[in-house]
Amino acid sequence: MSTTARADVHVSYHQIQVREEEGDVPVVDGVPNGLTASVPGAAVIRTGIHTGVVDVTVRLADAPPAGAAAEGWDEVEEVELISFEGGMRLAGLLGDLPEELPVLTPHGPGRYGMRVHARGRDIDYDGVARVPFEFYLVTVWPIDVGPEARRRLGVGVAEELGLPGKSRDLRDRARHFGLPTQEPGRAARVEGEWGSVTRVEREPGRVARARPVPPTPVRGTALASEHGLRIGNPYREPAAEPELPGGLVAAVPDLLVIRTLKRQGRVGVHVRWDAAAPRLPVSRWEQVEEIEFVTTTGIMQIEGMHTDGERPPNLTFQGAGRYGLQVHGRARRGERLSNRPGESYLLVIWPVALGSS
C-alpha cells in the first residue's frame, strides 16, 4: 500500500534537505551524481534554482518501485537513507517542514531506499522562482527496519556505505597526531608551504607522505546579486553577514562579499592559490584590495560559480583556519561585443594560520 502527497517547498542555496525532525543535521558534503546524496542521518536534493519554490511529490511505498523509469522526467537517481530516530522529513534548507508532506521513515529507525525524479532543473539555473517550475518526485521504501534495526545501524553501516566511521576517525587521528619520540618509526609532522607534510623518523627507506598539491588555477563565471559576489560554505549559514564593502571586499567568519559594479548577472572569476602572500602586484587589473578571513569549516565556495564542467572549487582546500586574499578587479569598458562577461575578478588565496584553534 502506498501513500502520496505533494506540496510547494521553499528552498535556498540549491538545497532540499531530508533530516530528522529533532537534533542536529549532518552535513552532506558533495553530490557526486549531481542530484541527490546521503550520509547517515540526512540526505540532500540539489535544485536548479538558488532560491524560491519547487513542486515536490512524496510517495511512500512498501517495496522498491519496479524499474527506474524516468519517462516524463529529466533525471532519476537513487540513494539509501539511514534514519537513527525514525522521524525523517523533507524541507528546504533553513525552511519549515511542510506539513502536507508525511514522515519519510514511518517504520521507525533503519535503512530505507530513496529514489528522486527531477524535471526542470536547467530552466533557470541559479534563478529565483516565485512560482514552481521545477518538479520532484521522491519515493521512499523500507529496506531494514523494525525493533532491531537501530542496533544494527550502530556497527558497520558507515563502512558499508564507504563512509568513515567513528572508530576509523579515532584511529586516523591517533596516527596523524602521534608523537614520533614516543613511538619510533612513526611519521613526524613538519610544517611546509602547503600545510603539513610528513617525514620518517628512525626508519630508513620508509616513504614519506605529503598533503595534496595545490589546485591548478581556475577560470569561470559567477553570479553577482545586489552588487555582490558571495563566498561561503553552501551547506551552512554564517553567524553574521558583512555589509557590502565600500571598496572591493569585506569579511566575517565563514563569509566574504566582493562588491561588483554589475547589480545582477554574471561576472568573470579567476582563482589562484599561492603558498604565501604575493610579493609583486598583478598587472592588467584596475583595482586591488587585500584582506584576511577565517573559515571554521574549511569549505569556502563562490556562490553561483560555473567552470568548464567542473564543480565549483573549494577556496580553502587546506582546511579550517585563517587565510589571506587579494581581490583584483577590472571592468573592460569599451571592449567589443563579446560572450565574455564585461567585468571580472582575480582571487589570489594563501594560508596564514591553519587549524581550528
C-alpha positions in Angstrom: 0.0 0.0 0.0 1.4 3.4 -1.0 0.8 7.0 0.2 1.2 10.0 -2.0 1.3 13.7 -1.0 2.5 16.9 -2.7 3.5 20.4 -1.5 5.3 23.6 -2.6 8.7 23.6 -0.9 10.6 26.8 -0.3 14.4 26.2 -0.9 17.5 28.3 -0.6 21.1 27.7 -1.7 20.0 25.0 -4.2 19.0 22.6 -1.4 16.2 20.4 -0.3 17.1 18.6 2.9 15.9 15.3 4.3 16.5 15.3 8.0 15.3 14.1 11.3 12.6 16.3 12.9 14.8 16.8 16.0 18.6 17.2 16.5 21.5 18.5 14.5 21.6 17.9 10.8 24.7 16.1 9.5 26.4 17.8 6.6 26.2 16.1 3.2 29.5 17.1 1.6 29.2 16.7 -2.2 26.7 15.3 -4.5 28.6 13.1 -7.0 25.6 12.3 -9.2 24.6 16.0 -9.3 21.0 15.3 -8.0 21.0 13.6 -4.6 23.3 12.2 -1.9 23.0 10.9 1.7 25.0 10.3 4.8 23.7 8.5 7.9 21.0 10.7 9.4 20.5 13.1 6.4 20.2 13.5 2.7 20.2 16.4 0.2 18.5 17.0 -3.1 20.1 19.7 -5.3 17.7 22.1 -7.1 18.5 24.2 -10.2 17.1 27.4 -8.7 19.1 29.1 -6.0 16.1 30.3 -4.0 12.3 30.0 -4.3 9.6 27.4 -4.6 9.7 24.0 -6.2 6.9 21.4 -6.5 7.6 18.2 -4.6 5.6 14.9 -4.5 6.4 12.3 -1.9 5.4 8.7 -2.4 5.8 6.1 0.4 5.9 2.6 -0.9 6.2 -0.9 0.7 8.9 -2.1 -1.8 11.2 -0.6 -4.5 9.2 0.6 -7.5 9.6 -1.7 -10.5 12.4 -0.4 -12.6 13.7 3.2 -12.6 11.7 4.5 -15.5 12.2 8.3 -16.0 9.5 8.9 -18.7 8.4 12.5 -18.4 11.4 13.3 -16.1 14.8 14.7 -16.9 16.8 12.8 -14.3 16.5 10.0 -11.8 18.9 8.9 -9.0 18.7 6.6 -6.1 20.4 6.6 -2.6 20.0 4.9 0.7 18.5 6.7 3.7 19.8 5.9 7.2 17.4 7.0 10.0 18.5 6.7 13.6 15.3 8.3 15.0 12.7 7.2 12.6 11.4 10.8 12.0 13.0 12.0 8.8 11.1 14.8 7.0 11.7 16.8 3.8 12.1 20.6 3.8 14.1 23.3 2.1 17.4 24.4 3.6 16.6 26.7 6.5 12.9 26.3 5.8 10.0 25.0 7.8 8.8 21.4 7.5 5.9 21.3 5.0 3.0 19.9 7.0 1.4 18.5 3.8 4.3 16.0 3.4 4.5 12.9 5.6 7.3 11.4 7.6 9.5 9.6 5.1 10.5 6.9 7.6 7.2 5.7 9.1 8.5 2.3 10.1 11.0 3.8 12.6 14.8 3.7 12.7 16.5 1.7 10.0 17.5 1.7 6.4 15.3 3.0 3.6 15.7 3.4 -0.2 15.0 6.8 -1.7 14.6 7.4 -5.5 14.5 11.0 -6.8 13.0 12.0 -10.1 13.5 15.6 -11.2 12.3 17.9 -14.1 13.1 21.5 -15.0 16.4 22.0 -13.1 18.0 23.6 -16.1 15.2 26.1 -16.9 16.7 28.9 -14.8 19.9 27.7 -13.0 20.8 29.9 -10.1 17.5 31.8 -10.5 14.8 32.8 -8.1 11.4 31.1 -8.5 8.3 32.7 -7.1 6.1 30.1 -8.7 7.3 26.5 -9.1 8.7 25.4 -12.5 10.9 22.6 -11.1 9.2 19.3 -10.2 10.5 16.5 -8.0 9.1 13.0 -7.1 10.6 11.4 -4.0 9.8 7.8 -3.5 10.9 6.0 -0.2 10.5 2.4 0.8 11.9 0.3 3.8 14.9 -1.9 3.4 15.8 -3.0 7.0 13.5 -1.6 9.7 12.0 -2.7 13.0 12.9 -3.0 16.6 16.4 -4.5 16.0 17.3 -2.3 13.0 18.6 0.6 15.2 21.0 -1.7 16.9 22.3 -2.9 13.6 22.9 0.7 12.4 25.4 1.2 15.2 28.0 -1.1 13.7 29.3 -1.3 10.2 26.8 1.0 8.4 29.4 3.7 7.6 31.9 1.2 6.3 29.2 -0.5 4.2 28.4 2.9 2.6 32.0 3.8 2.1 31.9 6.5 4.7 34.5 7.0 7.6 33.2 5.5 10.8 33.9 6.9 14.3 36.4 4.2 15.1 38.3 4.8 11.9 38.3 8.6 12.6 39.8 7.8 16.0 42.5 5.6 14.5 43.3 8.1 11.8 43.6 10.9 14.4 45.9 8.8 16.6 48.1 8.1 13.7 48.2 11.7 12.5 49.0 13.3 15.8 51.1 10.5 17.3 54.4 11.7 18.8 57.4 10.1 17.0 59.6 10.5 20.0 57.3 8.1 21.9 56.8 5.7 19.1 59.9 5.1 17.0 59.3 4.7 13.3 56.1 6.8 13.2 55.9 9.8 10.8 56.6 13.3 12.2 54.5 16.3 11.2 56.5 19.1 9.5 55.0 22.4 8.6 55.6 23.3 4.9 54.4 25.8 2.4 51.2 24.0 1.8 50.4 22.9 5.3 51.6 19.7 6.9 53.8 17.1 5.3 55.4 14.1 6.9 58.9 12.7 7.2 60.0 9.4 8.6 62.0 9.2 11.8 64.2 6.3 12.7 63.1 4.1 9.9 65.3 4.4 6.8 63.7 3.6 3.5 60.1 4.4 4.5 58.2 6.6 2.1 57.2 10.0 3.3 53.6 11.1 2.7 52.6 14.6 1.6 49.5 16.7 1.6 47.7 17.2 -1.8 49.4 19.7 -4.1 47.5 23.0 -4.6 44.9 23.0 -7.3 45.6 24.5 -10.7 44.2 28.0 -11.3 40.5 28.0 -12.2 38.6 30.3 -14.6 34.9 30.6 -14.8 31.9 32.9 -14.2 29.9 33.7 -11.0 26.5 35.2 -10.3 26.5 38.8 -8.9 23.4 39.7 -6.9 22.7 43.2 -5.5 26.2 44.4 -6.4 27.9 41.5 -4.6 29.7 38.2 -5.0 29.2 35.9 -2.0 31.8 33.4 -0.9 30.9 30.9 1.9 30.0 27.4 2.9 27.0 26.4 0.8 25.9 23.9 3.4 25.9 26.2 6.4 24.7 29.7 7.2 27.3 32.1 8.7 26.8 33.5 12.1 26.8 37.1 10.7 26.7 38.9 7.4 29.2 41.6 6.3 27.9 44.9 5.0 28.5 45.5 1.3 32.0 47.0 1.2 32.8 50.5 0.0 35.9 49.1 -1.6 36.3 45.6 -3.1 35.9 43.1 -0.3 34.6 42.6 3.2 34.6 39.6 5.5 33.2 38.0 8.6 34.0 34.4 9.8 32.9 32.0 7.1 31.7 34.6 4.7 33.2 37.0 2.2 31.4 39.6 0.0 33.1 41.2 -3.1 31.5 44.4 -4.4 30.7 44.3 -8.1 29.8 47.1 -10.5 27.1 45.0 -12.0 24.0 44.9 -9.9 22.8 41.5 -11.2 24.3 39.0 -13.7 27.4 37.1 -14.4 31.0 38.3 -14.0 34.3 36.6 -14.8 36.2 35.0 -12.0 39.8 33.7 -11.9 41.1 31.8 -8.8 44.7 31.2 -8.0 46.3 29.6 -4.9 49.7 30.7 -3.6 51.9 29.3 -0.8 52.3 32.8 0.7 51.3 36.4 0.1 52.2 37.6 -3.4 55.2 39.8 -3.4 54.5 41.6 -6.7 51.3 43.2 -7.9 49.4 41.6 -10.7 49.4 43.7 -13.8 46.5 44.5 -16.1 44.0 44.9 -13.3 42.5 48.2 -12.4 41.9 47.7 -8.6 43.4 45.5 -5.9 42.5 45.0 -2.2 43.8 42.6 0.3 42.1 41.1 3.3 42.4 38.2 5.8 39.4 36.0 6.6 38.6 33.0 8.8 36.9 29.7 7.9 35.8 27.5 10.7 34.7 24.7 8.4 37.4 24.6 5.7 34.8 25.0 3.0 34.5 28.3 1.1 32.9 28.3 -2.4 32.0 31.2 -4.7 28.2 31.2 -4.9 26.8 30.5 -8.4 30.3 29.8 -9.9 30.4 27.9 -13.2 33.5 26.3 -14.6 34.0 24.1 -17.7 32.2 21.1 -16.5 33.9 21.1 -13.1 32.5 21.5 -9.6 33.0 25.0 -8.0 36.4 24.9 -6.3 36.9 25.0 -2.6 39.0 28.1 -2.0 40.2 26.8 1.4 41.1 23.2 0.5 43.7 23.1 3.3 41.0 23.1 5.9 39.9 25.5 8.7 42.0 28.5 9.6 43.0 32.0 8.6 43.7 32.8 5.0 44.9 35.8 3.0 43.0 37.0 0.0 43.9 39.5 -2.8 41.0 40.6 -4.9 41.8 42.3 -8.3 39.1 43.8 -10.4 38.6 45.2 -13.8 35.6 46.2 -15.9 37.0 46.1 -19.5 35.0 49.2 -20.5 34.7 49.9 -24.3 35.5 46.3 -25.3 33.8 45.0 -28.4 30.7 42.9 -28.0 31.6 39.5 -26.7 30.2 36.4 -25.0 32.6 37.0 -22.1 31.4 38.9 -19.0 32.2 42.6 -19.2 33.5 42.6 -15.6 36.0 40.2 -14.0 37.9 39.5 -10.8 41.1 37.6 -9.9 41.2 36.0 -6.4 44.6 35.0 -5.0 44.4 32.9 -1.8 47.1 31.7 0.6 47.2 30.2 4.1 48.1 32.3 7.1 47.5 30.0 10.1 45.8 26.7 9.6 43.8 24.8 12.2 40.6 25.4 14.0 42.1 26.6 17.3 
